[in-house]
Amino acid sequence: MVVRDNKIELEEKDYKNKFKKLKRYLDKDYKIISKGKDEETQVFIKAFNQKDLRKRYEIIYDYMCDYLDKNVCVVCDFKNNKCIGNRMGTSVHKENGCCYFRNEGFCKLFKNKKCTNPNISCKLFMCPLAEKKMGFHSLPKNYFLLKYFFNFVQRDILRYSYRKPKKDCIEDLLRKK
């Protein structure tokens, strides 16, 4: 990493070590001028360069919702409204996966086979069967952007804010900075 005039130019070793040495520059007046090699790195650089915390959190939140939909939620393997857990009889429900809430029944935000409220907590939740298929636990600490930009309390907010609208979740994250 080359630091000059409040600009940070990344080197190959910075990409390999997942930007650990950049932590000390995170909330200071430094800007990364290098390009991202993949989508996650591009989002990292965009979030790092965004000094307005609300906007930074929105960038990360939106990317993670999209990422989880494309790469994690597909592990649930829905067919005819039944996830892998429903089909194998390991779920306590007969259909629609795990979008149920104690004493409330099926989630009211799930309409036309789609969640109408993009929520990281709901997308992170995986049954043991899906996690086994994935090969790791779907927790905020196991996703680079969530681990890098959020502290322990904030990661708990991301893990347990089921059904909460994005703006409310972001407000909670800002309060716990």
Rosetta blueprint (number, residue, H / E / L):
1 M L
2 V E
3 V E
4 R E
5 D L
6 N L
7 K E
8 I E
9 E E
10 L L
11 E L
12 E H
13 K H
14 D H
15 Y H
16 K H
17 N L
18 K L
19 F L
20 K H
21 K H
22 L H
23 K H
24 R H
25 Y H
26 L L
27 D L
28 K L
29 D L
30 Y L
31 K E
32 I E
33 I L
34 S L
35 K L
36 G L
37 K L
38 D L
39 E H
40 E H
41 T H
42 Q H
43 V H
44 F H
45 I H
46 K H
47 A H
48 F H
49 N H
50 Q L
51 K L
52 D L
53 L H
54 R H
55 K H
56 R H
57 Y H
58 E H
59 I H
60 I H
61 Y H
62 D H
63 Y H
64 M H
65 C H
66 D H
67 Y H
68 L H
69 D H
70 K H
71 N H
72 V L
73 C H
74 V H
75 V H
76 C H
77 D L
78 F L
79 K E
80 N L
81 N L
82 K E
83 C L
84 I H
85 G H
86 N H
87 R H
88 M H
89 G L
90 T L
91 S L
92 V L
93 H L
94 K L
95 E L
96 N L
97 G L
98 C L
99 C L
100 Y E
101 F E
102 R L
103 N L
104 E L
105 G E
106 F E
107 C L
108 K L
109 L L
110 F E
111 K E
112 N L
113 K L
114 K E
115 C E
116 T L
117 N L
118 P L
119 N L
120 I H
121 S H
122 C H
123 K H
124 L H
125 F L
126 M L
127 C L
128 P H
129 L H
130 A H
131 E H
132 K H
133 K H
134 M H
135 G L
136 F L
137 H L
138 S L
139 L L
140 P H
141 K H
142 N H
143 Y L
144 F H
145 L H
146 L H
147 K H
148 Y H
149 F H
150 F L
151 N L
152 F H
153 V H
154 Q H
155 R H
156 D H
157 I H
158 L H
159 R H
160 Y H
161 S L
162 Y L
163 R L
164 K L
165 P L
166 K H
167 K H
168 D H
169 C H
170 I H
171 E H
172 D H
173 L H
174 L H
175 R H
176 K L
177 K L
